[in-house]
Amino acid sequence: MVSWCRNFLHSIAICGKSQNRAPLAAVRISEHRENVYPDLTPPAGCAILDRVKRLHRSVALRDCDVLCCAPKEHVDMPMPTIRDVAREAGVSIATVSGVFNNTRRVGQATRQRVLEVAERIGYRANVTARNLRANETRLFGFSWRPIPADSFSPVFDRFLQAIAEAGARHDYRILTYPSASLEDEIAFYEQMMLVGQVDGFILANTSLGDVRIRRLLDAGFPFVAFGRSNPEWDFPWVDVDGAAGIEIAVQHLIGCGHGRIACLAWPERSLSGAHRLAGYRTAMTQAGLNVEPAWVARAENQYGEAHAAACRLLGLPAAIQPTAVVAMSDLMAIGAINAGWDMGLKVGPELAVIGFDDAPVTRFLRPPLSSLRQPIAEIGERLATMLADLCSGRPLVERQVLLRPELIVRESCG
């Protein structure tokens, strides 16, 4: 999934709200994932929606990987029906139904004629109605938050692609919804559960005391999470072992001869940030190195804040000025790299930097950034499989899975 997918989905949703349209539409996502497209604004989303006026829900559910809660365009022309197919093919409605549902024996020649007519006039069997009769939608709900303009989220792009592809292998599609706030996200869950629009939810960016998790646990509704929460809450999750990853990074820096190693950390409210900071402290302690209080510089996951925090680290007195920085994201690591150059340091030989996520851009930085790669494809596969099993009533082989990241060493370590 290319890096603009979040803006693409957001622009469509904004367009839907501005036009006061129906709350659900299916939008096909381009498969050209490696191309780089310009930023998609709300007007661009409206333009795309204007081109899908005849998009039928059954077509979307069958052909699309990702669906977006967005406006449903008014249909200019009535969609072809099973009666139209029967009339054009010169057969009964029951015969057409038998072809699409495999409920009766139909000769090969007749079957082929029915399928050719259906293709020619644009008819698709109403998969949505069939699924509703079976008390299932074959949809997983996934809500996400728009990110600040000075930030990026390579993990989100790869994660959305991963759950979409993994879900499709289990015959599920992903219904996405951009939530402006926690209250908005909770309202999305409540609405989807009330109308039976999805079979289960995939959550991300979990936290301690996460009210979303508590609400879904109380409702007994199927869900899985990318991330952990309260240890006493029993729910299925998959997470990256951030503590182990940062330990690996710090150990590598120590092996390169560094002793004054700083950490660009997230705010204290971040659960995954707490795990990663614990890994930093563990690695330093095990190596017999003291951690100066000033070496832990907290910042939001935004370039400007990370750059400012890194400048503070590199402005410390020479005796405690760090020679290496491990950051909790690649975006923060980029801030550290540029801070190093700004302060006259040669990044790599004089200042080592390691990030977290291994975003595609890391290999094109000056110098290329060492980073911890998250197994996003495996995470998506495991989450989709777990949720498909939950929705089908099958027992889970594993309810809680912790995966280790891999350190990708490049020139930023010297």
VENCOR-V87034 format. One record per pair of residues at least 24 apart in sequence whose C-alpha atoms are under 6 Angstrom apart, sorted by the first residue. I is the first residue (numbers start at 1). J is the second residue. D is the distance in Angstrom with one decimal. If there is no record, write none. Layout:
# VENCOR-V87034
i->I j->J d->D
i->I j->J d->D
This chain:
# VENCOR-V87034
i->1 j->33 d->4.9
i->1 j->157 d->5.5
i->1 j->158 d->5.9
i->1 j->161 d->5.1
i->2 j->33 d->4.8
i->3 j->157 d->5.7
i->7 j->40 d->5.9
i->8 j->40 d->5.6
i->11 j->41 d->5.5
i->11 j->42 d->4.1
i->11 j->45 d->4.8
i->12 j->45 d->4.4
i->12 j->70 d->6.0
i->13 j->70 d->4.5
i->15 j->42 d->5.7
i->15 j->46 d->5.5
i->16 j->70 d->5.1
i->16 j->71 d->4.1
i->21 j->71 d->4.8
i->22 j->71 d->5.1
i->22 j->72 d->5.3
i->23 j->70 d->5.5
i->23 j->71 d->5.3
i->24 j->69 d->4.7
i->24 j->70 d->5.0
i->24 j->71 d->5.6
i->24 j->72 d->5.8
i->25 j->70 d->5.3
i->25 j->71 d->5.5
i->25 j->72 d->4.5
i->26 j->60 d->5.5
i->26 j->67 d->4.9
i->27 j->67 d->5.7
i->28 j->64 d->5.2
i->58 j->126 d->5.2
i->58 j->127 d->5.2
i->58 j->128 d->5.7
i->65 j->164 d->5.4
i->65 j->173 d->5.6
i->66 j->174 d->4.9
i->67 j->174 d->5.8
i->67 j->175 d->4.6
i->68 j->175 d->5.5
i->68 j->176 d->4.7
i->69 j->176 d->6.0
i->69 j->177 d->5.2
i->80 j->123 d->5.3
i->85 j->118 d->5.9
i->89 j->114 d->5.8
i->137 j->198 d->5.7
i->138 j->172 d->4.7
i->139 j->172 d->5.4
i->139 j->173 d->4.9
i->139 j->174 d->5.7
i->139 j->198 d->4.9
i->139 j->199 d->5.8
i->140 j->174 d->4.9
i->140 j->175 d->5.9
i->140 j->198 d->5.6
i->140 j->199 d->5.9
i->140 j->200 d->5.1
i->140 j->201 d->5.4
i->141 j->174 d->5.9
i->141 j->175 d->4.8
i->141 j->176 d->6.0
i->141 j->201 d->4.6
i->142 j->176 d->4.8
i->142 j->201 d->6.0
i->142 j->202 d->5.3
i->143 j->176 d->5.5
i->143 j->177 d->4.6
i->143 j->178 d->5.8
i->144 j->178 d->5.1
i->144 j->179 d->5.9
i->145 j->178 d->5.7
i->145 j->179 d->5.4
i->151 j->302 d->5.1
i->154 j->359 d->5.7
i->159 j->376 d->5.9
i->162 j->377 d->5.1
i->162 j->380 d->4.8
i->163 j->380 d->4.5
i->166 j->381 d->5.0
i->166 j->384 d->5.8
i->167 j->384 d->5.3
i->207 j->271 d->5.5
i->236 j->399 d->4.6
i->236 j->400 d->5.4
i->237 j->400 d->5.0
i->238 j->400 d->5.8
i->238 j->401 d->4.7
i->238 j->402 d->6.0
i->239 j->402 d->5.1
i->240 j->402 d->5.6
i->240 j->403 d->4.8
i->240 j->404 d->5.8
i->241 j->402 d->5.8
i->241 j->403 d->5.6
i->241 j->404 d->5.1
i->242 j->275 d->5.9
i->242 j->276 d->4.8
i->243 j->275 d->5.0
i->243 j->276 d->4.3
i->243 j->279 d->3.9
i->244 j->279 d->6.0
i->245 j->405 d->5.6
i->246 j->276 d->5.9
i->246 j->279 d->5.3
i->246 j->280 d->5.7
i->247 j->279 d->4.9
i->247 j->280 d->5.6
i->247 j->283 d->5.1
i->260 j->322 d->4.6
i->260 j->323 d->5.7
i->261 j->322 d->5.4
i->261 j->324 d->4.8
i->261 j->325 d->5.6
i->262 j->295 d->4.5
i->262 j->296 d->6.0
i->262 j->322 d->5.9
i->262 j->325 d->4.7
i->263 j->296 d->5.0
i->263 j->325 d->5.6
i->263 j->326 d->5.0
i->263 j->327 d->5.8
i->264 j->297 d->5.1
i->264 j->298 d->5.9
i->264 j->327 d->4.6
i->265 j->297 d->5.9
i->265 j->298 d->4.6
i->265 j->328 d->5.8
i->266 j->298 d->5.2
i->266 j->299 d->5.3
i->266 j->300 d->5.7
i->267 j->298 d->5.6
i->303 j->331 d->6.0
i->303 j->332 d->6.0
i->303 j->335 d->5.6
i->306 j->332 d->5.0
i->306 j->335 d->5.2
i->307 j->335 d->4.0
i->307 j->336 d->5.7
i->307 j->339 d->5.8
i->310 j->336 d->5.1
i->311 j->339 d->5.5
i->323 j->351 d->5.0
i->324 j->351 d->5.3
i->324 j->352 d->4.4
i->324 j->353 d->5.8
i->325 j->353 d->4.9
i->326 j->353 d->5.8
i->326 j->354 d->4.8
i->327 j->355 d->4.9
i->328 j->356 d->5.5
i->329 j->355 d->5.3
i->329 j->356 d->4.3
i->330 j->355 d->4.5
i->330 j->356 d->5.2
i->348 j->412 d->4.4
i->348 j->413 d->5.0
i->348 j->414 d->3.8
i->349 j->414 d->4.7
i->352 j->412 d->5.5
i->352 j->413 d->4.5
i->353 j->412 d->5.5
i->353 j->413 d->5.9
i->367 j->411 d->5.7
i->367 j->412 d->5.5
i->368 j->410 d->5.7
i->368 j->411 d->5.5
i->368 j->412 d->5.9
i->369 j->410 d->5.7
i->369 j->412 d->5.1
i->370 j->408 d->5.5
i->370 j->409 d->4.6
i->370 j->410 d->4.5
i->370 j->412 d->5.8
i->371 j->407 d->5.8
i->371 j->408 d->5.3
i->372 j->405 d->5.9
i->372 j->406 d->5.3
i->372 j->407 d->4.4
i->372 j->408 d->6.0
i->373 j->405 d->5.3
i->373 j->406 d->5.1
i->374 j->405 d->4.8
